[in-house]
Amino acid sequence: MRIFTEQRLREYCEEHPESRVAVQYWVFRVKHAEWKCFADVRRTFATADCVGNQRIVFDIKGNDFRLVAVVRYTIGYVYVRFIGTHDEYDKIKDIREI
Protein backbone atom coordinates (compact mmCIF):
# COMPACT_ATOMS: atom_id res chain seq x y z
CA MET A 1 0.00 0.00 0.00
CA ARG A 2 1.10 3.56 -0.56
CA ILE A 3 0.64 6.07 2.24
CA PHE A 4 -0.57 9.39 0.94
CA THR A 5 0.05 12.17 3.49
CA GLU A 6 3.00 10.45 5.16
CA GLN A 7 4.45 13.89 5.90
CA ARG A 8 1.67 14.39 8.47
CA LEU A 9 2.98 11.35 10.35
CA ARG A 10 6.57 12.62 10.32
CA GLU A 11 5.47 15.99 11.68
CA TYR A 12 3.41 14.34 14.40
CA CYS A 13 6.37 12.21 15.47
CA GLU A 14 8.55 15.31 15.71
CA GLU A 15 6.00 16.91 18.05
CA HIS A 16 5.36 13.66 19.98
CA PRO A 17 8.62 11.67 20.04
CA GLU A 18 7.05 9.02 22.28
CA SER A 19 4.95 7.96 19.28
CA ARG A 20 7.85 7.62 16.82
CA VAL A 21 8.66 3.90 17.09
CA ALA A 22 5.02 2.83 17.04
CA VAL A 23 4.19 5.07 14.08
CA GLN A 24 7.25 3.85 12.18
CA TYR A 25 6.12 0.27 12.81
CA TRP A 26 2.63 1.11 11.49
CA VAL A 27 4.14 2.73 8.37
CA PHE A 28 6.38 -0.29 7.74
CA ARG A 29 3.49 -2.74 8.03
CA VAL A 30 1.19 -0.67 5.79
CA LYS A 31 3.81 -0.17 3.08
CA HIS A 32 4.39 -3.92 2.91
CA ALA A 33 0.68 -4.80 2.91
CA GLU A 34 -1.48 -5.66 -0.08
CA TRP A 35 -4.96 -5.06 1.27
CA LYS A 36 -7.92 -5.89 -0.92
CA CYS A 37 -10.62 -5.60 1.77
CA PHE A 38 -11.09 -4.79 5.46
CA ALA A 39 -10.49 -8.43 6.41
CA ASP A 40 -6.95 -8.03 5.07
CA VAL A 41 -6.47 -4.97 7.27
CA ARG A 42 -7.62 -6.97 10.31
CA ARG A 43 -5.10 -9.69 9.52
CA THR A 44 -2.36 -7.04 9.67
CA PHE A 45 -3.80 -5.03 12.59
CA ALA A 46 -6.16 -7.11 14.71
CA THR A 47 -7.49 -4.10 16.64
CA ALA A 48 -8.38 -1.99 13.59
CA ASP A 49 -12.00 -0.83 13.41
CA CYS A 50 -13.99 0.19 10.36
CA VAL A 51 -16.10 3.19 11.41
CA GLY A 52 -17.88 3.95 8.15
CA ASN A 53 -17.33 6.24 5.20
CA GLN A 54 -14.25 4.16 4.30
CA ARG A 55 -12.47 5.20 7.52
CA ILE A 56 -10.45 2.80 9.60
CA VAL A 57 -9.26 3.53 13.12
CA PHE A 58 -5.91 2.07 14.17
CA ASP A 59 -4.70 1.82 17.76
CA ILE A 60 -1.08 2.93 17.97
CA LYS A 61 1.29 2.15 20.84
CA GLY A 62 -1.12 0.14 22.93
CA ASN A 63 -3.99 2.56 22.28
CA ASP A 64 -2.05 5.62 23.50
CA PHE A 65 -2.57 7.10 20.04
CA ARG A 66 -5.22 6.73 17.38
CA LEU A 67 -4.78 6.99 13.65
CA VAL A 68 -7.71 7.36 11.27
CA ALA A 69 -7.17 6.60 7.60
CA VAL A 70 -9.22 6.23 4.47
CA VAL A 71 -8.18 3.08 2.65
CA ARG A 72 -8.73 2.89 -1.11
CA TYR A 73 -8.28 -0.81 -1.77
CA THR A 74 -8.67 -0.61 -5.54
CA ILE A 75 -5.77 1.81 -6.03
CA GLY A 76 -3.66 0.73 -3.03
CA TYR A 77 -3.70 4.09 -1.23
CA VAL A 78 -3.98 4.89 2.46
CA TYR A 79 -4.90 8.50 3.25
CA VAL A 80 -4.07 9.53 6.81
CA ARG A 81 -6.89 11.77 8.02
CA PHE A 82 -6.05 12.05 11.74
CA ILE A 83 -3.39 11.09 14.22
CA GLY A 84 -3.59 12.06 17.86
CA THR A 85 -3.85 10.90 21.41
CA HIS A 86 -6.73 8.77 22.57
CA ASP A 87 -8.17 11.83 24.37
CA GLU A 88 -7.95 13.97 21.21
CA TYR A 89 -9.69 11.21 19.27
CA ASP A 90 -12.50 11.08 21.83
CA LYS A 91 -13.25 14.77 21.21
CA ILE A 92 -14.07 14.19 17.53
CA LYS A 93 -17.82 14.58 17.05
CA ASP A 94 -18.20 12.52 13.86
CA ILE A 95 -15.23 10.44 12.74
CA ARG A 96 -16.78 10.04 9.30
CA GLU A 97 -16.37 13.75 8.66
CA ILE A 98 -12.59 14.03 9.10
MMTF fields as JSON, N, C-alpha, C and O atoms, coordinates in Angstrom:
{
  "mmtfVersion": "1.0.0",
  "mmtfProducer": "UNKNOWN",
  "numBonds": 391,
  "numAtoms": 392,
  "numGroups": 98,
  "numChains": 1,
  "numModels": 1,
  "chainsPerModel": [1],
  "groupsPerChain": [98],
  "chainIdList": ["A"],
  "bondAtomList": [4, 2, 8, 6, 12, 10, 16, 14, 20, 18, 24, 22, 28, 26, 32, 30, 36, 34, 40, 38, 44, 42, 48, 46, 52, 50, 56, 54, 60, 58, 64, 62, 68, 66, 72, 70, 76, 74, 80, 78, 84, 82, 88, 86, 92, 90, 96, 94, 100, 98, 104, 102, 108, 106, 112, 110, 116, 114, 120, 118, 124, 122, 128, 126, 132, 130, 136, 134, 140, 138, 144, 142, 148, 146, 152, 150, 156, 154, 160, 158, 164, 162, 168, 166, 172, 170, 176, 174, 180, 178, 184, 182, 188, 186, 192, 190, 196, 194, 200, 198, 204, 202, 208, 206, 212, 210, 216, 214, 220, 218, 224, 222, 228, 226, 232, 230, 236, 234, 240, 238, 244, 242, 248, 246, 252, 250, 256, 254, 260, 258, 264, 262, 268, 266, 272, 270, 276, 274, 280, 278, 284, 282, 288, 286, 292, 290, 296, 294, 300, 298, 304, 302, 308, 306, 312, 310, 316, 314, 320, 318, 324, 322, 328, 326, 332, 330, 336, 334, 340, 338, 344, 342, 348, 346, 352, 350, 356, 354, 360, 358, 364, 362, 368, 366, 372, 370, 376, 374, 380, 378, 384, 382, 388, 386],
  "bondOrderList": [1, 1, 1, 1, 1, 1, 1, 1, 1, 1, 1, 1, 1, 1, 1, 1, 1, 1, 1, 1, 1, 1, 1, 1, 1, 1, 1, 1, 1, 1, 1, 1, 1, 1, 1, 1, 1, 1, 1, 1, 1, 1, 1, 1, 1, 1, 1, 1, 1, 1, 1, 1, 1, 1, 1, 1, 1, 1, 1, 1, 1, 1, 1, 1, 1, 1, 1, 1, 1, 1, 1, 1, 1, 1, 1, 1, 1, 1, 1, 1, 1, 1, 1, 1, 1, 1, 1, 1, 1, 1, 1, 1, 1, 1, 1, 1, 1],
  "groupList": [{"groupName": "MET", "atomNameList": ["N", "CA", "C", "O"], "elementList": ["N", "C", "C", "O"], "formalChargeList": [0, 0, 0, 0], "bondAtomList": [1, 0, 2, 1, 3, 2], "bondOrderList": [1, 1, 2], "singleLetterCode": "M", "chemCompType": "L-PEPTIDE LINKING"}, {"groupName": "ARG", "atomNameList": ["N", "CA", "C", "O"], "elementList": ["N", "C", "C", "O"], "formalChargeList": [0, 0, 0, 0], "bondAtomList": [1, 0, 2, 1, 3, 2], "bondOrderList": [1, 1, 2], "singleLetterCode": "R", "chemCompType": "L-PEPTIDE LINKING"}, {"groupName": "ILE", "atomNameList": ["N", "CA", "C", "O"], "elementList": ["N", "C", "C", "O"], "formalChargeList": [0, 0, 0, 0], "bondAtomList": [1, 0, 2, 1, 3, 2], "bondOrderList": [1, 1, 2], "singleLetterCode": "I", "chemCompType": "L-PEPTIDE LINKING"}, {"groupName": "PHE", "atomNameList": ["N", "CA", "C", "O"], "elementList": ["N", "C", "C", "O"], "formalChargeList": [0, 0, 0, 0], "bondAtomList": [1, 0, 2, 1, 3, 2], "bondOrderList": [1, 1, 2], "singleLetterCode": "F", "chemCompType": "L-PEPTIDE LINKING"}, {"groupName": "THR", "atomNameList": ["N", "CA", "C", "O"], "elementList": ["N", "C", "C", "O"], "formalChargeList": [0, 0, 0, 0], "bondAtomList": [1, 0, 2, 1, 3, 2], "bondOrderList": [1, 1, 2], "singleLetterCode": "T", "chemCompType": "L-PEPTIDE LINKING"}, {"groupName": "GLU", "atomNameList": ["N", "CA", "C", "O"], "elementList": ["N", "C", "C", "O"], "formalChargeList": [0, 0, 0, 0], "bondAtomList": [1, 0, 2, 1, 3, 2], "bondOrderList": [1, 1, 2], "singleLetterCode": "E", "chemCompType": "L-PEPTIDE LINKING"}, {"groupName": "GLN", "atomNameList": ["N", "CA", "C", "O"], "elementList": ["N", "C", "C", "O"], "formalChargeList": [0, 0, 0, 0], "bondAtomList": [1, 0, 2, 1, 3, 2], "bondOrderList": [1, 1, 2], "singleLetterCode": "Q", "chemCompType": "L-PEPTIDE LINKING"}, {"groupName": "LEU", "atomNameList": ["N", "CA", "C", "O"], "elementList": ["N", "C", "C", "O"], "formalChargeList": [0, 0, 0, 0], "bondAtomList": [1, 0, 2, 1, 3, 2], "bondOrderList": [1, 1, 2], "singleLetterCode": "L", "chemCompType": "L-PEPTIDE LINKING"}, {"groupName": "TYR", "atomNameList": ["N", "CA", "C", "O"], "elementList": ["N", "C", "C", "O"], "formalChargeList": [0, 0, 0, 0], "bondAtomList": [1, 0, 2, 1, 3, 2], "bondOrderList": [1, 1, 2], "singleLetterCode": "Y", "chemCompType": "L-PEPTIDE LINKING"}, {"groupName": "CYS", "atomNameList": ["N", "CA", "C", "O"], "elementList": ["N", "C", "C", "O"], "formalChargeList": [0, 0, 0, 0], "bondAtomList": [1, 0, 2, 1, 3, 2], "bondOrderList": [1, 1, 2], "singleLetterCode": "C", "chemCompType": "L-PEPTIDE LINKING"}, {"groupName": "HIS", "atomNameList": ["N", "CA", "C", "O"], "elementList": ["N", "C", "C", "O"], "formalChargeList": [0, 0, 0, 0], "bondAtomList": [1, 0, 2, 1, 3, 2], "bondOrderList": [1, 1, 2], "singleLetterCode": "H", "chemCompType": "L-PEPTIDE LINKING"}, {"groupName": "PRO", "atomNameList": ["N", "CA", "C", "O"], "elementList": ["N", "C", "C", "O"], "formalChargeList": [0, 0, 0, 0], "bondAtomList": [1, 0, 2, 1, 3, 2], "bondOrderList": [1, 1, 2], "singleLetterCode": "P", "chemCompType": "L-PEPTIDE LINKING"}, {"groupName": "SER", "atomNameList": ["N", "CA", "C", "O"], "elementList": ["N", "C", "C", "O"], "formalChargeList": [0, 0, 0, 0], "bondAtomList": [1, 0, 2, 1, 3, 2], "bondOrderList": [1, 1, 2], "singleLetterCode": "S", "chemCompType": "L-PEPTIDE LINKING"}, {"groupName": "VAL", "atomNameList": ["N", "CA", "C", "O"], "elementList": ["N", "C", "C", "O"], "formalChargeList": [0, 0, 0, 0], "bondAtomList": [1, 0, 2, 1, 3, 2], "bondOrderList": [1, 1, 2], "singleLetterCode": "V", "chemCompType": "L-PEPTIDE LINKING"}, {"groupName": "ALA", "atomNameList": ["N", "CA", "C", "O"], "elementList": ["N", "C", "C", "O"], "formalChargeList": [0, 0, 0, 0], "bondAtomList": [1, 0, 2, 1, 3, 2], "bondOrderList": [1, 1, 2], "singleLetterCode": "A", "chemCompType": "L-PEPTIDE LINKING"}, {"groupName": "TRP", "atomNameList": ["N", "CA", "C", "O"], "elementList": ["N", "C", "C", "O"], "formalChargeList": [0, 0, 0, 0], "bondAtomList": [1, 0, 2, 1, 3, 2], "bondOrderList": [1, 1, 2], "singleLetterCode": "W", "chemCompType": "L-PEPTIDE LINKING"}, {"groupName": "LYS", "atomNameList": ["N", "CA", "C", "O"], "elementList": ["N", "C", "C", "O"], "formalChargeList": [0, 0, 0, 0], "bondAtomList": [1, 0, 2, 1, 3, 2], "bondOrderList": [1, 1, 2], "singleLetterCode": "K", "chemCompType": "L-PEPTIDE LINKING"}, {"groupName": "ASP", "atomNameList": ["N", "CA", "C", "O"], "elementList": ["N", "C", "C", "O"], "formalChargeList": [0, 0, 0, 0], "bondAtomList": [1, 0, 2, 1, 3, 2], "bondOrderList": [1, 1, 2], "singleLetterCode": "D", "chemCompType": "L-PEPTIDE LINKING"}, {"groupName": "GLY", "atomNameList": ["N", "CA", "C", "O"], "elementList": ["N", "C", "C", "O"], "formalChargeList": [0, 0, 0, 0], "bondAtomList": [1, 0, 2, 1, 3, 2], "bondOrderList": [1, 1, 2], "singleLetterCode": "G", "chemCompType": "PEPTIDE LINKING"}, {"groupName": "ASN", "atomNameList": ["N", "CA", "C", "O"], "elementList": ["N", "C", "C", "O"], "formalChargeList": [0, 0, 0, 0], "bondAtomList": [1, 0, 2, 1, 3, 2], "bondOrderList": [1, 1, 2], "singleLetterCode": "N", "chemCompType": "L-PEPTIDE LINKING"}],
  "groupTypeList": [0, 1, 2, 3, 4, 5, 6, 1, 7, 1, 5, 8, 9, 5, 5, 10, 11, 5, 12, 1, 13, 14, 13, 6, 8, 15, 13, 3, 1, 13, 16, 10, 14, 5, 15, 16, 9, 3, 14, 17, 13, 1, 1, 4, 3, 14, 4, 14, 17, 9, 13, 18, 19, 6, 1, 2, 13, 3, 17, 2, 16, 18, 19, 17, 3, 1, 7, 13, 14, 13, 13, 1, 8, 4, 2, 18, 8, 13, 8, 13, 1, 3, 2, 18, 4, 10, 17, 5, 8, 17, 16, 2, 16, 17, 2, 1, 5, 2],
  "groupIdList": [1, 2, 3, 4, 5, 6, 7, 8, 9, 10, 11, 12, 13, 14, 15, 16, 17, 18, 19, 20, 21, 22, 23, 24, 25, 26, 27, 28, 29, 30, 31, 32, 33, 34, 35, 36, 37, 38, 39, 40, 41, 42, 43, 44, 45, 46, 47, 48, 49, 50, 51, 52, 53, 54, 55, 56, 57, 58, 59, 60, 61, 62, 63, 64, 65, 66, 67, 68, 69, 70, 71, 72, 73, 74, 75, 76, 77, 78, 79, 80, 81, 82, 83, 84, 85, 86, 87, 88, 89, 90, 91, 92, 93, 94, 95, 96, 97, 98],
  "secStructList": [7, 3, 3, 3, 6, 2, 2, 2, 2, 2, 2, 2, 2, 2, 2, 7, 4, 4, 4, 2, 2, 2, 2, 2, 2, 2, 2, 2, 2, 2, 2, 6, 7, 7, 7, 1, 1, 2, 2, 2, 2, 2, 2, 2, 7, 6, 6, 7, 3, 3, 3, 3, 6, 6, 3, 3, 3, 3, 3, 3, 6, 6, 6, 6, 3, 3, 3, 3, 3, 3, 3, 3, 6, 6, 6, 6, 3, 3, 3, 3, 3, 3, 3, 3, 3, 2, 2, 2, 2, 2, 6, 7, 1, 7, 4, 4, 4, 7],
  "xCoordList": [0.853, 0.0, 0.898, 2.031, 0.361, 1.095, 0.414, -0.803, 1.193, 0.642, 0.706, 1.78, -0.457, -0.575, -0.735, -1.597, 0.033, 0.053, 0.987, 0.744, 2.04, 3.002, 3.717, 4.181, 3.808, 4.448, 3.745, 4.401, 2.442, 1.673, 2.167, 2.249, 2.49, 2.979, 4.361, 4.628, 5.232, 6.572, 6.486, 7.187, 5.634, 5.467, 4.914, 5.335, 3.981, 3.411, 4.48, 4.54, 5.31, 6.368, 7.404, 7.982, 7.634, 8.545, 7.968, 8.702, 6.672, 6.004, 5.792, 5.761, 5.645, 5.364, 6.352, 5.988, 7.599, 8.623, 8.29, 8.823, 7.427, 7.053, 6.228, 6.044, 5.739, 4.95, 5.798, 5.32, 7.032, 7.849, 7.995, 7.722, 8.405, 8.658, 7.364, 7.357, 6.296, 5.022, 4.496, 3.965, 4.642, 4.188, 5.061, 4.554, 6.353, 7.247, 6.886, 6.921, 6.544, 6.119, 4.841, 4.731, 3.871, 2.625, 2.924, 2.39, 3.774, 4.136, 4.78, 4.434, 5.708, 6.382, 5.372, 5.405, 4.472, 3.485, 2.548, 2.221, 2.117, 1.195, 1.883, 1.303, 3.106, 3.814, 4.061, 4.174, 4.144, 4.388, 3.106, 3.154, 1.972, 0.685, 0.126, 0.466, -0.733, -1.479, -2.941, -3.468, -3.579, -4.956, -5.923, -5.806, -6.861, -7.924, -9.295, -10.263, -9.367, -10.617, -10.295, -9.148, -11.311, -11.089, -10.585, -9.825, -10.984, -10.494, -8.97, -8.32, -8.405, -6.945, -6.318, -5.271, -6.959, -6.469, -6.451, -5.479, -7.527, -7.621, -6.576, -6.147, -6.163, -5.097, -3.766, -2.91, -3.593, -2.365, -2.435, -1.472, -3.583, -3.8, -5.097, -6.181, -4.99, -6.161, -7.113, -8.298, -6.625, -7.491, -8.092, -8.782, -7.845, -8.381, -9.908, -10.488, -10.541, -11.999, -12.424, -11.884, -13.396, -13.985, -15.152, -16.079, -15.1, -16.095, -17.039, -17.811, -16.988, -17.878, -17.21, -16.156, -17.836, -17.334, -15.885, -15.079, -15.564, -14.247, -13.134, -11.957, -13.48, -12.474, -12.186, -13.081, -10.895, -10.452, -9.674, -8.842, -9.948, -9.258, -8.242, -8.571, -7.001, -5.915, -5.468, -5.304, -5.275, -4.704, -3.189, -2.63, -2.534, -1.084, -0.493, -0.997, 0.557, 1.286, 0.358, 0.219, -0.262, -1.12, -2.303, -2.741, -2.823, -3.987, -3.683, -4.608, -2.403, -2.052, -2.39, -2.725, -2.3, -2.573, -3.577, -3.696, -4.29, -5.223, -4.884, -4.52, -5.011, -4.778, -6.013, -6.472, -6.545, -7.705, -7.248, -6.615, -7.571, -7.165, -8.31, -9.142, -8.321, -9.216, -8.391, -7.31, -8.902, -8.182, -8.915, -10.097, -8.195, -8.728, -8.103, -7.016, -8.807, -8.279, -7.966, -6.955, -8.818, -8.666, -7.411, -6.847, -6.965, -5.768, -4.576, -3.489, -4.767, -3.664, -3.17, -1.98, -4.07, -3.696, -4.289, -5.398, -3.517, -3.978, -3.81, -2.699, -4.909, -4.897, -5.033, -6.081, -4.008, -4.066, -4.913, -4.601, -5.975, -6.887, -6.69, -6.957, -6.218, -6.053, -5.042, -5.016, -4.211, -3.394, -3.365, -3.161, -3.568, -3.592, -3.685, -3.72, -3.724, -3.847, -5.257, -6.162, -5.413, -6.73, -7.726, -8.869, -7.299, -8.173, -8.571, -9.729, -7.636, -7.952, -8.952, -9.86, -8.778, -9.693, -11.101, -12.083, -11.193, -12.5, -13.28, -14.505, -12.592, -13.251, -13.843, -14.574, -13.539, -14.075, -15.567, -15.972, -16.359, -17.817, -18.278, -19.057, -17.784, -18.199, -16.963, -16.488, -16.461, -15.23, -15.367, -14.369, -16.58, -16.784, -16.604, -16.56, -16.501, -16.367, -14.905, -14.636, -13.98, -12.585, -11.903, -10.728],
  "yCoordList": [-1.173, 0.0, 1.235, 1.209, 2.297, 3.559, 4.523, 4.701, 5.135, 6.075, 7.478, 8.023, 8.031, 9.39, 10.269, 9.987, 11.283, 12.173, 11.646, 11.866, 10.96, 10.448, 11.584, 11.401, 12.741, 13.892, 14.244, 14.637, 14.112, 14.391, 13.506, 13.957, 12.266, 11.35, 11.77, 11.733, 12.167, 12.622, 13.845, 13.93, 14.779, 15.989, 15.657, 16.239, 14.729, 14.34, 13.708, 13.983, 12.872, 12.211, 13.217, 13.022, 14.273, 15.312, 16.014, 16.335, 16.254, 16.906, 15.967, 16.411, 14.674, 13.663, 12.507, 11.451, 12.699, 11.674, 10.311, 9.29, 10.289, 9.017, 8.139, 6.949, 8.722, 7.956, 7.422, 6.593, 7.871, 7.62, 6.132, 5.744, 5.323, 3.902, 3.205, 2.428, 3.476, 2.826, 3.277, 2.469, 4.562, 5.069, 4.497, 4.123, 4.432, 3.847, 2.381, 1.925, 1.66, 0.267, 0.193, -0.649, 1.082, 1.115, 1.389, 0.713, 2.376, 2.729, 1.54, 1.235, 0.869, -0.285, -1.362, -1.885, -1.689, -2.74, -2.371, -3.216, -1.107, -0.674, -0.701, -1.168, -0.207, -0.174, -1.571, -1.734, -2.565, -3.922, -4.749, -5.94, -4.106, -4.803, -4.715, -3.816, -5.664, -5.658, -5.92, -7.004, -4.915, -5.055, -4.981, -4.111, -5.885, -5.892, -5.651, -5.346, -5.793, -5.597, -5.395, -5.552, -5.047, -4.793, -6.032, -5.907, -7.202, -8.428, -8.523, -9.016, -8.055, -8.032, -7.073, -7.366, -5.932, -4.97, -5.614, -5.474, -6.32, -6.966, -8.063, -8.33, -8.696, -9.688, -9.015, -9.61, -7.781, -7.037, -6.359, -6.387, -5.749, -5.03, -5.53, -5.082, -6.442, -7.108, -6.158, -6.465, -5.012, -4.098, -2.996, -2.118, -3.025, -1.992, -2.077, -3.16, -0.903, -0.832, -0.017, 1.058, -0.54, 0.19, 1.002, 0.435, 2.336, 3.194, 3.845, 4.732, 3.424, 3.955, 4.998, 5.535, 5.272, 6.243, 5.931, 6.842, 4.667, 4.159, 4.491, 4.416, 4.854, 5.195, 4.013, 3.285, 3.852, 2.796, 3.448, 4.325, 3.018, 3.526, 2.478, 1.306, 2.926, 2.065, 2.509, 3.701, 1.539, 1.82, 1.773, 0.804, 2.829, 2.932, 2.952, 3.642, 2.208, 2.149, 1.78, 2.518, 0.638, 0.139, 1.039, 1.147, 1.689, 2.561, 3.913, 4.633, 4.275, 5.625, 6.647, 7.792, 6.222, 7.095, 6.414, 5.189, 7.242, 6.731, 7.347, 8.519, 6.541, 6.991, 6.623, 5.482, 7.596, 7.363, 7.528, 8.523, 6.551, 6.595, 6.14, 5.316, 6.706, 6.232, 5.278, 5.63, 4.078, 3.079, 2.881, 2.539, 3.102, 2.886, 1.601, 1.61, 0.508, -0.811, -0.943, -1.54, -0.395, -0.607, 0.037, -0.466, 1.142, 1.811, 1.667, 2.161, 0.993, 0.731, 1.946, 2.047, 2.874, 4.089, 4.092, 3.61, 4.648, 4.892, 6.388, 6.914, 7.064, 8.5, 8.732, 8.442, 9.241, 9.529, 10.785, 11.846, 10.654, 11.77, 12.383, 13.568, 11.574, 12.053, 11.176, 9.96, 11.805, 11.089, 11.943, 13.155, 11.314, 12.056, 11.11, 9.889, 11.704, 10.896, 10.323, 10.746, 9.367, 8.77, 9.85, 9.864, 10.748, 11.831, 12.769, 13.18, 13.114, 13.967, 13.279, 13.916, 11.99, 11.214, 11.23, 11.356, 11.101, 11.077, 12.381, 12.388, 13.472, 14.771, 14.967, 15.931, 14.075, 14.194, 13.86, 12.808, 14.753, 14.579, 13.466, 12.592, 13.515, 12.52, 12.097, 12.839, 10.936, 10.437, 10.334, 10.404, 10.171, 10.036, 11.351, 11.367, 12.446, 13.754, 14.215, 15.17, 13.565, 14.03, 13.445, 13.725],
  "zCoordList": [0.0, 0.0, 0.0, 0.48, -0.546, -0.564, 0.403, 0.356, 1.266, 2.242, 1.648, 1.393, 1.441, 0.941, 2.173, 3.006, 2.315, 3.486, 4.578, 5.765, 4.18, 5.159, 5.887, 7.013, 5.263, 5.901, 7.21, 8.175, 7.254, 8.469, 9.621, 10.764, 9.319, 10.353, 10.848, 12.049, 9.931, 10.322, 11.225, 12.234, 10.865, 11.676, 13.059, 14.059, 13.109, 14.396, 15.288, 16.486, 14.704, 15.469, 15.98, 17.049, 15.233, 15.707, 16.93, 17.865, 16.929, 18.048, 19.228, 20.376, 18.953, 19.981, 19.82, 19.302, 20.259, 20.036, 20.657, 20.224, 21.652, 22.28, 21.336, 21.591, 20.26, 19.283, 18.135, 17.36, 18.006, 16.822, 16.471, 15.335, 17.394, 17.09, 16.67, 15.714, 17.367, 17.038, 15.677, 14.916, 15.371, 14.075, 12.956, 11.899, 13.189, 12.182, 11.919, 10.776, 12.964, 12.809, 11.967, 11.076, 12.256, 11.487, 10.02, 9.142, 9.746, 8.368, 7.666, 6.525, 8.333, 7.745, 7.36, 6.246, 8.291, 8.032, 6.883, 6.051, 6.839, 5.788, 4.428, 3.447, 4.365, 3.081, 2.509, 1.294, 3.372, 2.908, 2.774, 2.468, 3.003, 2.914, 1.499, 0.73, 1.181, -0.079, 0.261, 0.012, 0.829, 1.268, 0.099, -0.765, 0.082, -0.92, -0.294, -0.992, 1.049, 1.77, 3.256, 3.675, 4.041, 5.459, 6.194, 7.155, 5.771, 6.407, 6.314, 7.236, 5.211, 5.068, 6.074, 6.651, 6.279, 7.269, 8.648, 9.389, 8.993, 10.31, 10.481, 11.604, 9.402, 9.521, 9.844, 10.498, 9.389, 9.674, 11.036, 11.801, 11.335, 12.592, 13.213, 12.839, 14.144, 14.711, 15.431, 15.561, 15.901, 16.64, 15.775, 16.293, 14.477, 13.586, 13.561, 13.619, 13.474, 13.414, 12.204, 11.942, 11.473, 10.363, 10.942, 11.52, 10.784, 11.413, 10.41, 10.774, 9.178, 8.154, 7.285, 7.625, 6.168, 5.198, 4.817, 4.628, 4.707, 4.301, 5.292, 4.939, 6.514, 7.517, 8.422, 8.852, 8.694, 9.598, 10.723, 10.489, 11.945, 13.124, 13.561, 13.744, 13.724, 14.168, 15.56, 15.821, 16.442, 17.758, 17.618, 17.104, 18.079, 17.972, 19.372, 20.258, 19.563, 20.84, 21.991, 22.966, 21.851, 22.926, 23.217, 24.362, 22.182, 22.277, 22.912, 23.288, 23.04, 23.502, 22.429, 22.73, 21.171, 20.036, 19.115, 19.085, 18.369, 17.382, 16.035, 15.938, 15.015, 13.651, 12.842, 12.876, 12.118, 11.265, 9.829, 9.478, 9.006, 7.604, 6.713, 7.094, 5.521, 4.47, 3.622, 3.149, 3.434, 2.649, 1.328, 1.301, 0.242, -1.11, -1.639, -2.216, -1.43, -1.773, -3.258, -3.627, -4.105, -5.544, -6.113, -7.085, -5.524, -6.029, -5.084, -5.386, -3.938, -3.032, -2.268, -1.97, -1.946, -1.229, 0.176, 0.409, 1.098, 2.458, 2.708, 2.636, 2.999, 3.254, 4.76, 5.336, 5.385, 6.814, 7.007, 6.466, 7.775, 8.02, 9.401, 9.599, 10.367, 11.738, 12.442, 12.255, 13.253, 14.221, 15.469, 15.4, 16.601, 17.857, 19.03, 18.875, 20.204, 21.412, 21.49, 20.772, 22.368, 22.569, 23.013, 22.555, 23.898, 24.366, 23.233, 23.156, 22.354, 21.207, 20.282, 19.748, 20.103, 19.271, 19.858, 19.127, 21.17, 21.832, 21.656, 21.78, 21.373, 21.208, 19.812, 19.584, 18.887, 17.53, 17.555, 18.05, 17.023, 17.045, 16.093, 16.473, 14.859, 13.862, 13.067, 12.208, 13.348, 12.743, 11.227, 10.51, 10.74, 9.297, 8.56, 7.33, 9.286, 8.665, 8.523, 7.795, 9.192, 9.098, 7.902, 7.664]
}
